Structure formats: C-alpha cells, structure tokens
Amino acid sequence: MNFPSPLACSTCRVSMIEGGGDAAGWSIFFLLVVILFMLGGIGFFMFRIARREKEHFDPALSDDYKPADS
C-alpha cells in the first residue's frame, strides 16, 4: 500500500516502501480512521447537547446577571 507523502514522515515512508511494510502502512491508516471517528463522535454529541439545550431552555431558570459597563 503506497501512501502519499503527507500521511507519513519521509523516513517512515522510505523504510515502509523498502522493507515491504504493508502492515505498518495499514496500521497508520487504521489509527487515522479511529482518530477521525472519535473526533467526529465528540463533535456530534457536543452539537446534539447544545441543540437540545436550546430547544428545552426555560427562561424562568436563567440568571438576572447584567455585565457591568466597562
């Protein structure tokens, strides 16, 4: 599996190609997918929590805080 150069440093890429490191290439790709999946899941749940909070907001429970003029 030949990856484009931006996915790995030049030393790792050259040693992977010369040593037939197909397993190393797949492991880098797998970890990249896992990281993207986790970040996407965290972002999805943050968006979902914010949307649900906005839908079920009760103005009676809000503060009467007014910031001081600077």
N, C-alpha and C positions, 0 to 999 in steps of 0.2 A: 504494500500500500504506500504510494508516494503522496506525501502531503505537500502542499505549497509551503514555501519557506516561512511565511508569517506565523505558522502554528507552532514552530519549534525553533530553538536557537540553532545557529549554524553547526555547532559542534555536535549536538544531539542528532540533527538531521543527517549529517555526513556519516556518523557512526551507525545510525539506523540503516542507511542505504547500503553501506559497505558490509555490515555484519548481518544483513538479512533480518533486521529487527522488526519484522512484521508485527510481532506481539507487542513490542514497545509502542509502535505507531497506533495500534488499535487501543492500547491502554490509555494513551494520551487523548485520543478521540473520545473514548468512553467517559473519562473524567471530565472532559469539556462538556459533554452532554449532561452529565449528572449536575455539574455546577450550574449550567443554564437552566435546567429543570428546577433546581432548588430556588434559584433567584426568581424565576417566573412564578413559582408557587407562593413564595413570600410576597411578591408584588401583588398577585391576585388576591390573596387574603387581606392584605392591607387595604386595597381598593374596596373589597367587599365590606370590610368592617366600617370604613369611612362612609360608604353609601348607605348602609343600614343605619348608622348613627344619624345621618342627615334625615332619613325617612321617618325615624321614630323620635325625633327631637321634641322634648316637651319644654316650651318656653317658661313654664312655671318653675322649672328646676334650674334655670340659668342664673348666673351671678348678676348683681347690680353694679359690678365694677366698672368705673369710668376712669380711664387713664388721665393722669394729671397733664396739663398743658406744659410743654417744655419751654 
